[in-house]
């Protein structure tokens, strides 16, 4: 059963962010920490870029990773579907042979 939304404060890239959510605060802070790590890494490699652009670049990186993960999941889903279909065809074939094997009279 989902939890009712509650107010939490996350710390993200040196800023606090208050929001209402039904998600686990520890999980969200872990995600925020991951974003913070990316922001800090990009700041070290791209000195002089305004914070807003750093945040946009991190958002773009995350969106690209999400799109790639979705594409991979779609491919895996298709592969599982194909393999399942082939297995079902094999089972159906074997089941179709079963009556001829058991239809022989027994002594």
Secondary structure, DSSP 4 states (H G I P E B T S, - for coil): -PPPPEEEEEEETTEEEEEEESS-HHHHHHHHHHHHHHHHHHHHHSTT--HHHHHHHHHHHHHHHHHHHHHHHHHHHHHHHHHHHHHHHHHHHHHHHHHHHH-SPP-
